[in-house]
Amino acid sequence: MRRLVLPVVMALSACSLTPELVRPARPIPEVYPGQVTTDATAHGADLGWRSMFGDRRLQRLIALALENNRDLRIAVLNVEAVQAQYGIQRAAQRPAIDATGNATRQRSAANDTSNPVVPAAGQNQFGVSVGTSAFEMDLFGRVRALSDAAFARYLASDHGRRAAQIALVGAVADAYFTERLAQEQLQLSERTLADWRQSLDLARRLKAARQSSGLEVAQAEGQVATAEADVQARRRAMAQAGHALRLLVGAEIPAGLPDGLPLQAQPVVSQLPAGLPSDLLYRRPDIQQAEQALVAANADIGAARAAFFPRLSLTASLGYTSPAMGSLFDGAQRAWSFAPQLSVPLFSAGRLRAELRLAEVRKSSAVVAYERAIETAFREVADGLAGRETFAVQLEAQARAVASAERRAELSNLRYRAGTEGRLELLDAQRQLYAARQAQLDLRRSAFGSAVALYKALGGGLMDSDARL
């Protein structure tokens, strides 16, 4: 009979009440909108961020951010914390063995109460033992389900760290391009302000010579005031962009970094291969994070189900006990104990059912979060592809608009000096040229932002060098 106990216990411990995890169908189309052909040999996520962003100054800033950014440090520490929690939960599957030594001295009352002369007796007790206490035999997989859930949460936290790194690389690139935009717009505003101040000085001289009216002077003064206000706005934008960049880097930006390239010369890869939407399931860490959260929620259901069934815990020890220290380790003083305990839940006022229902609801919520992560990733890639297809054409059209505005401003200036055109036309041409150049800078910045967004959406930013295909 005793020989059957261990096989029966082992068989019961192999039971698992965790339901089979059925992942929901992908709530996205098979291809991206407008995508006709797919290059299966390349993917944007395989492009290292050093190849994606060729500006050496930007490369140094990204490297500094990966070393010093506080948010990324927190993500790394969260991974370590969840890993420790998994180690704690996994250890519950094995018995904990403790070595214990004890010594007891007690005084008891005398047995003969009729003779008060007899003193009370003193007793000593010494003991040494090795054993385990309250080790739960995992009959229905409760402990194993909790361990599986902890492991899935550890994987989810690691995917969260990788997602944080991708977001950081993209954020540093965005902040850098915003700083470059603010700097170039400030330079354009300062050049324009200098030109318009010369025009105002000329208008005042003509007014003093009675060759123009005060209306032209007022218009020139208004134009200069507008440019002065614009310069201050650009300086504020540049300072704020610098503050945002320093926050992302996590340290003061060193003075010896390479000079940054202008927006027009930025070597940013914009034509990124997107692959199929199904690639996002293993390219995007946030989707993998949501998937592991679903795995953990499913394992929690198994633990909640197992709580309805009996629990068998074992306490056992082997050692020596003796009333005298000198004879503690004699063979005759050997002692052992074996105390199994079986507990069966009889009444819990609905607590166990409520815990099971809570686990099921959390799994349903994890399913929705998983589907939402996939849908969000699909939309981000689709938006990036739409930007990839349209920004090049828009930039070309804006370049033509700037060239046209430059020709008009040049011709208006010649006609004004020849006396065939009034100052109103010249001022209008100058304002149009200034607005066209500012819009061109904004458009270049938006195009780089779209390329960065597509790179992040595809799961790029985890490697500094290109993947070997």
NORHU-V37277 format. One record per helix or strand of 2 or more residues. SS is the DSSP state (a for helix, b for strand). FROM is the first residue (numbers start at 1). TO is the last residue. If there is no record, write none. Layout:
BEGIN
ss:SS from:FROM to:TO
ss:SS from:FROM to:TO
END
This chain:
BEGIN
ss:a from:2 to:13
ss:a from:44 to:46
ss:a from:49 to:52
ss:a from:56 to:68
ss:a from:70 to:91
ss:b from:97 to:108
ss:b from:121 to:137
ss:a from:142 to:208
ss:a from:214 to:249
ss:a from:263 to:265
ss:a from:277 to:283
ss:a from:285 to:306
ss:b from:311 to:322
ss:a from:325 to:327
ss:a from:331 to:333
ss:b from:334 to:343
ss:a from:351 to:418
ss:a from:423 to:457
END
